[in-house]
């Protein structure tokens, strides 16, 4: 140890400085100790609740640990300064709520987007800045999915804007806005098809106790058994 006329210093056996006193504090093992304790890109700040904190990084790449006082206070954050922790793109509240992005709850009727999960397990994943669009929601009562091609409500109602296909080629079932059809991936070429208006086309049919109304065209083989009524 030595006194250099200004500071009191202590060196280890490798002649590395491990302690140096200054007029406002000291340096111990690379940590500056004064009103705060700091090293490169890390600072331990003292104070009351929501003032005392540990900040790592700087500016928009800062994050850290806050001395939260109530459940709605941010306790962990990342992507902004300590002063702006409440709007950081990643933050965890003291009550366990976690959010990534700008979401503040699990209501999809918002222009905010990101990921939010509450302490009770409700969650919202939203990819669009349009309200009620492009999201996955679980609110404890049901699962809801909304996308341009598919919608599933919490009540279990599913809506498709594309098509449903099982199989391929001549061994296929499809359903889309043309209708439902079997035997070909193209509606007009399918051996069996039904339009949304109820028009049925089939290469052959077997009917048992059936009633046929309206204009009906039959070609090929028609097998009828039981009580059958033809009207038109």
C-alpha positions in Angstrom: 0.0 0.0 0.0 1.1 3.6 -0.6 0.2 7.2 -0.5 0.8 9.0 -3.7 0.2 12.4 -2.3 -3.5 12.4 -3.5 -4.9 8.9 -3.1 -4.3 6.0 -0.8 -3.7 2.9 -2.9 -3.4 -0.9 -2.3 -1.8 -3.3 -4.9 -1.9 -7.1 -5.0 1.1 -9.4 -5.5 0.8 -8.9 -9.2 1.1 -5.2 -8.8 -2.5 -4.7 -9.8 -4.4 -1.8 -8.2 -7.2 -3.2 -6.0 -8.1 -0.2 -3.9 -7.7 3.5 -4.5 -9.3 6.3 -2.3 -10.5 9.5 -3.9 -11.9 12.8 -2.5 -15.4 11.6 -3.3 -15.1 7.8 -2.7 -12.9 4.9 -3.7 -12.1 2.3 -6.3 -12.2 -1.3 -5.2 -11.4 -4.1 -7.6 -12.4 -2.1 -10.6 -15.6 -0.8 -9.0 -16.0 3.0 -8.4 -17.6 3.6 -5.0 -19.1 7.0 -4.3 -22.8 8.0 -4.3 -23.2 5.0 -6.6 -21.2 1.8 -7.2 -20.3 1.4 -10.8 -18.1 -0.3 -13.4 -18.2 -0.3 -17.2 -21.9 -0.3 -18.2 -23.2 -1.3 -14.8 -24.4 0.9 -12.0 -25.8 0.2 -8.5 -27.9 3.2 -7.5 -29.1 3.7 -3.9 -32.3 5.3 -2.7 -36.0 4.7 -1.9 -38.4 2.3 -3.6 -38.5 2.9 -7.4 -35.3 4.8 -7.1 -32.7 2.2 -6.0 -31.9 0.1 -8.9 -29.2 -1.9 -10.8 -28.8 -0.8 -14.4 -26.8 -2.6 -17.0 -26.1 -1.2 -20.4 -27.0 2.3 -21.7 -29.8 4.0 -23.6 -32.0 1.8 -25.7 -29.9 -1.3 -24.8 -30.2 -0.8 -21.0 -32.0 -3.1 -18.6 -31.9 -4.0 -15.0 -33.6 -4.6 -11.6 -35.8 -2.0 -9.9 -36.7 -1.7 -6.2 -40.5 -2.1 -6.8 -42.9 -1.1 -4.1 -46.3 -2.4 -5.4 -47.4 -5.2 -7.8 -47.8 -2.8 -10.7 -44.3 -1.5 -10.5 -41.7 -2.7 -13.0 -39.2 -5.0 -11.3 -37.2 -6.2 -14.4 -36.9 -4.4 -17.7 -34.8 -4.4 -20.9 -34.5 -2.2 -23.9 -34.7 1.3 -22.4 -33.3 3.5 -19.6 -34.3 3.2 -16.0 -36.3 6.4 -16.2 -38.3 4.9 -19.2 -38.6 1.4 -17.8 -42.4 1.5 -17.9 -42.3 1.7 -21.7 -39.4 -0.7 -22.2 -40.1 -3.4 -24.9 -39.5 -6.0 -22.2 -40.7 -5.7 -18.7 -41.9 -7.8 -15.8 -44.1 -6.3 -13.1 -43.7 -7.1 -9.4 -47.0 -9.0 -9.5 -45.6 -11.4 -12.2 -47.2 -9.9 -15.3 -44.8 -10.1 -18.2 -44.9 -8.1 -21.4 -42.9 -7.8 -24.6 -43.7 -4.9 -26.9 -46.4 -2.3 -26.2 -49.3 -4.5 -25.0 -50.6 -3.5 -21.6 -53.1 -6.3 -21.1 -54.9 -9.2 -22.8 -57.6 -7.2 -24.7 -56.9 -7.6 -28.4 -59.0 -4.5 -29.2 -55.9 -2.3 -29.3 -53.4 -1.0 -31.8 -50.5 -2.1 -29.5 -48.8 -5.4 -30.3 -46.3 -7.8 -28.7 -46.8 -10.5 -26.1 -48.4 -10.2 -22.7 -48.9 -12.8 -20.0 -50.6 -12.1 -16.7 -49.8 -13.6 -13.3 -52.9 -15.9 -13.6 -51.8 -17.3 -16.9 -54.0 -15.3 -19.3 -52.0 -14.4 -22.4 -52.2 -12.4 -25.7 -49.8 -12.7 -28.6 -50.6 -9.9 -31.2 -48.7 -9.3 -34.4 -50.7 -6.4 -35.9 -51.1 -2.8 -35.1 -54.8 -3.1 -36.2 -57.3 -3.6 -33.4 -58.8 -7.1 -33.1 -56.5 -8.5 -35.8 -53.8 -11.1 -36.0 -53.7 -12.5 -32.5 -53.6 -15.6 -30.3 -55.5 -15.2 -27.0 -56.2 -17.3 -24.0 -58.1 -15.6 -21.3 -58.9 -18.5 -18.9 -62.3 -19.2 -20.5 -61.3 -20.2 -24.1 -58.7 -20.0 -26.8 -59.2 -17.5 -29.7 -57.1 -17.2 -32.9 -57.6 -14.5 -35.5 -55.6 -14.4 -38.7 -56.4 -13.4 -42.3 -57.0 -17.1 -43.2 -58.4 -18.6 -40.0 -60.5 -17.5 -37.1 -61.4 -19.5 -34.0 -63.6 -17.8 -31.4 -63.5 -18.6 -27.6 -66.9 -20.2 -28.2 -65.4 -22.8 -30.5 -66.6 -21.4 -33.9 -64.0 -21.8 -36.6 -64.0 -19.8 -39.9 -61.6 -20.5 -42.9 -61.0 -18.1 -45.8 -58.9 -20.6 -47.7 -59.7 -24.3 -48.3 -59.7 -27.6 -46.5 -58.0 -30.5 -48.3 -57.6 -34.1 -47.3 -55.6 -36.2 -49.8 -54.5 -35.3 -53.3 -55.0 -36.0 -56.9 -58.0 -38.2 -57.6 -58.2 -39.3 -53.9 -59.1 -36.0 -52.4 -61.7 -34.3 -50.4 -61.9 -30.5 -50.6 -64.1 -27.7 -49.2 -63.8 -24.1 -50.3 -66.0 -21.3 -51.5 -66.9 -23.4 -54.6 -68.5 -26.0 -52.4 -67.5 -29.5 -51.3 -66.1 -32.0 -53.7 -64.4 -35.4 -54.1 -62.3 -37.1 -56.8 -60.4 -34.1 -58.2 -58.6 -31.1 -56.8 -60.5 -28.9 -59.3 -64.2 -28.3 -58.4 -65.5 -28.4 -62.0 -63.7 -31.7 -62.7 -64.6 -33.5 -59.4 -66.8 -36.6 -59.8 -68.8 -35.6 -56.8 -69.5 -32.0 -56.0 -72.1 -29.8 -54.2 -72.3 -26.1 -54.7 -73.2 -23.7 -51.8 -76.6 -23.4 -53.4 -77.2 -27.2 -53.0 -76.6 -28.3 -56.7 -75.3 -31.9 -56.6 -73.3 -33.6 -59.3 -72.3 -37.2 -59.0 -71.2 -39.9 -61.4 -73.5 -42.5 -59.8 -75.8 -42.7 -56.8 -77.7 -45.1 -54.7 -80.9 -43.7 -53.1 -82.9 -45.3 -50.3 -86.3 -43.8 -49.3 -85.4 -40.5 -51.0 -87.3 -37.5 -52.2 -86.0 -35.6 -55.2 -87.5 -32.2 -56.0 -86.8 -29.7 -58.7 -85.2 -30.2 -62.1 -83.0 -33.3 -61.9 -80.8 -34.7 -64.6 -79.6 -38.2 -64.2 -77.0 -39.9 -66.5 -75.3 -43.2 -65.9 -76.4 -45.6 -63.2 -79.0 -44.7 -60.6 -80.0 -47.3 -58.1 -83.2 -46.7 -56.2 -84.6 -48.7 -53.3 -87.3 -48.2 -50.7 -89.8 -45.4 -51.0 -88.6 -42.8 -53.5 -90.5 -39.8 -54.7 -89.5 -37.8 -57.8 -91.1 -34.4 -58.3 -90.3 -31.6 -60.6 
